[in-house]
Amino acid sequence: MNNLMIELRSLWRLWSVKLAALGGLIVAYLMSDPTLLPRVVAYVPEGWRPLASVAVGFAAFALPTIARRLPQPPKPGDGQ
């Protein structure tokens, strides 16, 4: 159990994990109210919706991927 807690703390340091957690919270919030997503989409002009959907999909993939490639904080006890 102690090793699991150490591993979880180590993973939480990574920006990619934090972005994935944020994405999960956003999806959970959208799923909590089935009328919320259609109301958000209604704000986007109809001609821009295909581009907006591609941009959202790309951002959902790219942000955690890019964050994983960024320098991460050092592990505790690494002596750095």
C-alpha positions as a Markdown table, in Angstrom:
| # | Residue | x | y | z |
|---|---|---|---|---|
| 1 | Met | 0.0 | 0.0 | 0.0 |
| 2 | Asn | 2.9 | 2.4 | 0.8 |
| 3 | Asn | 4.5 | 1.7 | -2.6 |
| 4 | Leu | 1.1 | 2.5 | -4.3 |
| 5 | Met | 0.9 | 5.9 | -2.5 |
| 6 | Ile | 4.5 | 6.7 | -3.4 |
| 7 | Glu | 3.7 | 5.9 | -7.1 |
| 8 | Leu | 0.5 | 7.9 | -7.1 |
| 9 | Arg | 2.4 | 11.0 | -5.7 |
| 10 | Ser | 5.0 | 10.5 | -8.3 |
| 11 | Leu | 2.5 | 10.3 | -11.1 |
| 12 | Trp | 0.6 | 13.4 | -9.8 |
| 13 | Arg | 3.8 | 15.5 | -10.4 |
| 14 | Leu | 3.4 | 15.0 | -14.2 |
| 15 | Trp | 1.6 | 17.8 | -16.1 |
| 16 | Ser | 0.2 | 15.2 | -18.5 |
| 17 | Val | -1.6 | 13.5 | -15.6 |
| 18 | Lys | -3.0 | 16.8 | -14.3 |
| 19 | Leu | -4.3 | 17.7 | -17.8 |
| 20 | Ala | -5.9 | 14.2 | -18.1 |
| 21 | Ala | -7.5 | 14.7 | -14.7 |
| 22 | Leu | -8.9 | 18.0 | -15.8 |
| 23 | Gly | -10.2 | 16.5 | -19.0 |
| 24 | Gly | -11.9 | 13.8 | -16.9 |
| 25 | Leu | -13.5 | 16.4 | -14.7 |
| 26 | Ile | -14.8 | 18.3 | -17.8 |
| 27 | Val | -16.3 | 15.2 | -19.3 |
| 28 | Ala | -17.9 | 14.2 | -15.9 |
| 29 | Tyr | -19.4 | 17.7 | -15.7 |
| 30 | Leu | -20.8 | 17.6 | -19.2 |
| 31 | Met | -22.3 | 14.1 | -18.5 |
| 32 | Ser | -23.9 | 15.3 | -15.3 |
| 33 | Asp | -26.3 | 17.5 | -17.3 |
| 34 | Pro | -27.4 | 16.0 | -20.7 |
| 35 | Thr | -28.6 | 19.4 | -21.9 |
| 36 | Leu | -25.3 | 21.2 | -21.2 |
| 37 | Leu | -23.3 | 20.1 | -24.3 |
| 38 | Pro | -26.0 | 21.0 | -26.8 |
| 39 | Arg | -26.3 | 24.4 | -25.2 |
| 40 | Val | -22.6 | 25.0 | -25.5 |
| 41 | Val | -22.5 | 23.8 | -29.1 |
| 42 | Ala | -25.4 | 26.2 | -29.9 |
| 43 | Tyr | -23.1 | 29.1 | -29.1 |
| 44 | Val | -20.7 | 28.1 | -31.9 |
| 45 | Pro | -21.9 | 29.4 | -35.3 |
| 46 | Glu | -23.0 | 26.6 | -37.6 |
| 47 | Gly | -20.3 | 27.2 | -40.2 |
| 48 | Trp | -17.5 | 26.9 | -37.5 |
| 49 | Arg | -18.8 | 23.7 | -35.9 |
| 50 | Pro | -16.7 | 21.3 | -38.0 |
| 51 | Leu | -13.5 | 23.3 | -37.3 |
| 52 | Ala | -14.4 | 23.7 | -33.6 |
| 53 | Ser | -14.9 | 19.9 | -33.3 |
| 54 | Val | -11.6 | 19.2 | -34.9 |
| 55 | Ala | -9.9 | 21.8 | -32.7 |
| 56 | Val | -11.4 | 20.3 | -29.5 |
| 57 | Gly | -10.4 | 16.8 | -30.5 |
| 58 | Phe | -6.9 | 17.8 | -31.3 |
| 59 | Ala | -6.6 | 19.8 | -28.1 |
| 60 | Ala | -7.8 | 16.8 | -26.1 |
| 61 | Phe | -5.1 | 14.7 | -27.6 |
| 62 | Ala | -2.3 | 17.2 | -28.0 |
| 63 | Leu | -2.3 | 19.0 | -24.6 |
| 64 | Pro | -1.5 | 16.0 | -22.5 |
| 65 | Thr | 0.9 | 14.7 | -25.1 |
| 66 | Ile | 2.8 | 18.0 | -25.3 |
| 67 | Ala | 2.7 | 18.3 | -21.5 |
| 68 | Arg | 4.3 | 14.9 | -21.2 |
| 69 | Arg | 7.2 | 16.0 | -23.3 |
| 70 | Leu | 7.8 | 19.2 | -21.2 |
| 71 | Pro | 10.4 | 19.0 | -18.4 |
| 72 | Gln | 8.7 | 17.6 | -15.3 |
| 73 | Pro | 9.5 | 18.4 | -11.6 |
| 74 | Pro | 12.3 | 16.2 | -10.2 |
| 75 | Lys | 11.3 | 13.2 | -8.1 |
| 76 | Pro | 11.5 | 13.8 | -4.3 |
| 77 | Gly | 14.8 | 12.4 | -3.0 |
| 78 | Asp | 16.6 | 12.6 | -6.4 |
| 79 | Gly | 19.1 | 15.1 | -4.8 |
| 80 | Gln | 18.3 | 17.8 | -7.3 |
